[in-house]
Amino acid sequence: MVGMPNHAWAMSSLMAQSVRECRKRGYKEIITYADPWNGNTGKVYLAAGWLPSGTTSKDIVYMLDGERIARRTLYDRHGTQSRAKMKEMYGDRLRFEVAPPKPIFVKVL
């Protein structure tokens, strides 16, 4: 879930629409994550009645020229996600950082 600054709808409204659509499609539960790397704590999920369900394991984040870049993007460009091969291609422009675990939240429908 991503909201632009000054967007017209509250994020809770987007969550409610998503829950309604998932119910309509017959889903039994929805799983989502909060991303502490971006300053998200998951409080919006707790306030909307989602249940905490642990955390993910730590992850490695690829940083290219100081900006976070998705491994999938690099794979699409080069056909590999190998850190060693990426380091060969990008040298010091590419760094790897450890991201904190993401809290997991579940909504039972």
C-alpha positions as CSV (number, residue, x, y, z in Angstrom):
1,M,0.0,0.0,0.0
2,V,1.5,3.3,-1.1
3,G,0.1,6.7,-0.7
4,M,1.4,9.9,-2.3
5,P,1.8,13.0,-0.1
6,N,-1.4,15.0,0.0
7,H,-3.4,12.1,-1.6
8,A,-7.2,12.6,-1.4
9,W,-8.2,9.3,0.3
10,A,-7.1,8.0,3.7
11,M,-5.0,4.8,3.6
12,S,-7.7,3.2,5.8
13,S,-10.2,3.7,3.0
14,L,-7.9,1.9,0.5
15,M,-7.4,-0.9,3.0
16,A,-11.2,-1.2,3.5
17,Q,-11.7,-1.4,-0.3
18,S,-9.1,-4.1,-0.6
19,V,-10.7,-6.2,2.2
20,R,-14.1,-5.9,0.5
21,E,-12.7,-7.0,-2.8
22,C,-10.8,-9.9,-1.3
23,R,-14.0,-11.1,0.5
24,K,-15.9,-10.8,-2.8
25,R,-13.2,-13.0,-4.4
26,G,-13.5,-15.6,-1.7
27,Y,-10.1,-15.1,0.0
28,K,-9.9,-16.4,3.6
29,E,-7.1,-14.1,4.8
30,I,-4.8,-11.4,3.6
31,I,-1.2,-11.0,4.6
32,T,0.7,-7.7,4.4
33,Y,4.0,-6.3,5.7
34,A,5.2,-3.0,7.1
35,D,8.5,-1.7,5.8
36,P,10.6,-0.2,8.6
37,W,13.3,0.7,6.0
38,N,10.8,3.3,4.8
39,G,9.7,4.3,8.3
40,N,6.5,2.2,8.4
41,T,5.6,0.6,11.7
42,G,2.3,-1.1,10.8
43,K,0.2,0.9,13.2
44,V,-2.3,1.6,10.5
45,Y,-2.9,-2.2,10.2
46,L,-3.3,-2.6,13.9
47,A,-5.8,0.3,14.0
48,A,-7.8,-1.4,11.2
49,G,-8.0,-4.7,13.1
50,W,-5.2,-6.7,11.4
51,L,-3.4,-9.1,13.7
52,P,0.4,-9.1,14.1
53,S,1.9,-12.4,12.9
54,G,5.7,-12.2,13.5
55,T,8.4,-10.7,11.3
56,T,10.3,-11.6,8.2
57,S,13.9,-12.5,8.4
58,K,16.5,-9.8,7.8
59,D,17.0,-9.1,4.1
60,I,19.8,-7.7,2.0
61,V,19.0,-4.4,0.2
62,Y,20.8,-3.5,-2.9
63,M,21.9,0.2,-3.0
64,L,23.0,1.6,-6.4
65,D,24.4,5.1,-6.4
66,G,23.0,5.6,-2.9
67,E,19.4,4.6,-3.9
68,R,17.6,1.4,-3.1
69,I,17.2,-0.7,-6.2
70,A,15.1,-3.9,-6.5
71,R,17.0,-7.1,-7.2
72,R,14.3,-7.8,-9.8
73,T,15.3,-4.6,-11.7
74,L,18.9,-5.8,-11.8
75,Y,17.8,-9.2,-12.9
76,D,15.7,-7.7,-15.7
77,R,18.7,-5.6,-16.8
78,H,21.4,-8.3,-16.6
79,G,19.7,-11.7,-16.2
80,T,21.3,-12.4,-12.8
81,Q,20.8,-11.4,-9.2
82,S,24.2,-12.6,-8.2
83,R,25.9,-10.2,-5.8
84,A,29.3,-11.1,-7.1
85,K,28.3,-10.5,-10.7
86,M,26.5,-7.3,-9.9
87,K,29.6,-6.0,-8.0
88,E,31.7,-6.8,-11.0
89,M,29.4,-4.7,-13.2
90,Y,28.8,-1.8,-10.9
91,G,31.9,-1.7,-8.7
92,D,31.8,0.8,-5.8
93,R,28.5,2.2,-7.1
94,L,26.8,-0.9,-5.7
95,R,26.5,-1.5,-1.9
96,F,24.7,-4.1,0.1
97,E,22.9,-3.2,3.3
98,V,21.0,-5.3,5.9
99,A,17.4,-4.2,6.1
100,P,15.5,-4.7,9.4
101,P,12.9,-7.5,9.6
102,K,9.4,-6.5,8.4
103,P,6.5,-6.9,10.7
104,I,3.8,-9.2,9.2
105,F,0.1,-8.6,9.6
106,V,-2.9,-10.8,8.9
107,K,-6.5,-10.0,8.3
108,V,-8.8,-13.0,8.7
109,L,-11.9,-12.6,6.4
